[in-house]
Amino acid sequence: MHLEQNVPLAPFTTLRIGGPARYLARIASEADLLEAIRFAREQNLPIFTLGGGSNLVVPDQGYPGLILKIEFPESIELTRNESSIEAKVSAGTDWNALVLHLCEQGIAGMECLAGIPGLVGASPIQNIGAYGQEVAQTIAWVRALDVQTLGFSELSNQACGFAYRTSIFNSIERNRYIITQVVFRLDPAARPNLSYADLRKHFDPEAQPTPLEVYEAVRRIRAAKGMLIDAAHPSADTRSAGSFFKNPVVPARKLTHIAQVLGVPEAEIPHWPAGPDRIKLPAAWLIERAGFPKGFTQSPGSPVGISSRHTLALINKSGTATCRDLQQLASLITIQVEYHLNISLEQEPVTLA
Ligand SMILES: Cc1cc2nc3c(=O)[nH]c(=O)nc-3n(C[C@H](O)[C@H](O)[C@H](O)COP(=O)(O)OP(=O)(O)OC[C@H]3O[C@@H](n4cnc5c(N)ncnc54)[C@H](O)[C@@H]3O)c2cc1C
């Protein structure tokens, strides 16, 4: 295990915001993980697991404990039989590299999740999803260290308690498990998923694109929306944590209220069914209706703002913004949406605490 002290955390996050960690351990094996946790226990330090830092807000004061930075070597082991393909993947593997690897072999099931930044070990935490797919649809089980018992266990898909942007790992069992491996089960006969309108528009109605063609289309759509981090073309619009707010799931009757407040027919309010008497509303649409267009900043020189290409992405515009700047903007948006539309927005990225 490699241990460092007083390590600035901003460079390890896609927002490039936040103060230093008292300790940071680079974790390249399960043995490293156990050693680091024993060290934290001896020193009475809190611990936090860091993947690619793409869903993370680090406070300006930093972190007083030990950051466990996941650096397991990348590894993807495929096993095929007639009815399924199993991919055993290390937590340190780049998420997009896994999707590309599968798509290149003609395997469908994850093509819509192309271009999501971060590591495989973090993918179950908020059940990553995009363009009509969620990772929960393909996870068979997850290997994780239980930090309470220091034993490794294998949690089935069902035990992970997946739902929209949630699992046991970011709710009832938050910070209890550290994921070291994820096993995915894919259907060799599956066709790429083209259920999402943006994606359908990309192809002829008769087309039967390959998983790799869908992978590429998803990346192009994401790039146009500033939701693709491309090291070759850095942009302030991607200095974000992706969507800063979840799409709220609310009682269906809220639709009538919003229609009245905005003076529009209910049929014009975009929404999706989300269980009995519940609907999911697009947070970006609500934010725009509450007065925050793409490219919004509080003042011309403001270090933070809304991406010029996606209303849901709050960005570190100047590259030197503080967490306080970001939180002020997030609060302003949350308060205005609540005030105008009576909808509470929930932050999607995790705040390091
Ligand atoms: C430009 C951009 C676009 C994005 N688009 C999407 C999108 O379309 N859909 C979507 O769902 N998300 C999206 N995200 C959010 C983010 O990429 C995902 O949530 C991703 O899975 C986070 O991975 P990470 O490795 O960066 O995790 P981190 O940000 O490092 O950590 C996130 C959380 O997971 C925990 N964690 C990380 N690794 C482990 C582990 N091995 N074991 C236990 N806990 C762990 C951390 O403690 C933290 O709570 C986007 C982000 C950006 C910046």
The ligand as a Gaussian input file, in Angstrom:
#p B3LYP/6-31G(d) Opt

LIG

0 1
 C      -19.363000      14.500000     -17.741000
 C      -20.053000      13.516000     -16.847000
 C      -21.114000      12.750000     -17.347000
 C      -21.761000      11.823000     -16.513000
 N      -22.811000      11.100000     -17.024000
 C      -23.460000      10.201000     -16.257000
 C      -24.561000       9.457000     -16.772000
 O      -24.940000       9.577000     -17.927000
 N      -25.188000       8.579000     -15.943000
 C      -24.783000       8.392000     -14.653000
 O      -25.389000       7.574000     -13.965000
 N      -23.734000       9.086000     -14.130000
 C      -23.080000       9.983000     -14.893000
 N      -22.019000      10.699000     -14.376000
 C      -21.637000      10.509000     -12.965000
 C      -20.447000       9.545000     -12.761000
 O      -19.678000       9.431000     -13.918000
 C      -20.899000       8.151000     -12.326000
 O      -21.654000       8.215000     -11.149000
 C      -19.691000       7.206000     -12.083000
 O      -20.138000       5.899000     -11.842000
 C      -18.804000       7.656000     -10.913000
 O      -17.645000       6.853000     -10.952000
 P      -16.309000       7.291000     -10.233000
 O      -15.367000       6.146000     -10.336000
 O      -15.836000       8.569000     -10.803000
 O      -16.811000       7.447000      -8.734000
 P      -16.413000       8.571000      -7.662000
 O      -16.926000       9.890000      -8.115000
 O      -14.993000       8.489000      -7.315000
 O      -17.280000       8.085000      -6.414000
 C      -18.686000       8.171000      -6.437000
 C      -19.243000       7.427000      -5.222000
 O      -18.953000       6.034000      -5.343000
 C      -18.192000       5.589000      -4.221000
 N      -17.261000       4.591000      -4.729000
 C      -16.394000       4.748000      -5.765000
 N      -15.746000       3.591000      -5.998000
 C      -16.193000       2.711000      -5.078000
 C      -15.883000       1.340000      -4.780000
 N      -14.990000       0.636000      -5.487000
 N      -16.539000       0.748000      -3.723000
 C      -17.447000       1.447000      -2.995000
 N      -17.764000       2.738000      -3.230000
 C      -17.154000       3.349000      -4.261000
 C      -17.530000       6.820000      -3.657000
 O      -17.218000       6.644000      -2.285000
 C      -18.614000       7.854000      -3.888000
 O      -19.579000       7.741000      -2.881000
 C      -21.353000      11.650000     -15.167000
 C      -20.281000      12.410000     -14.671000
 C      -19.640000      13.340000     -15.503000
 C      -18.501000      14.133000     -14.961000

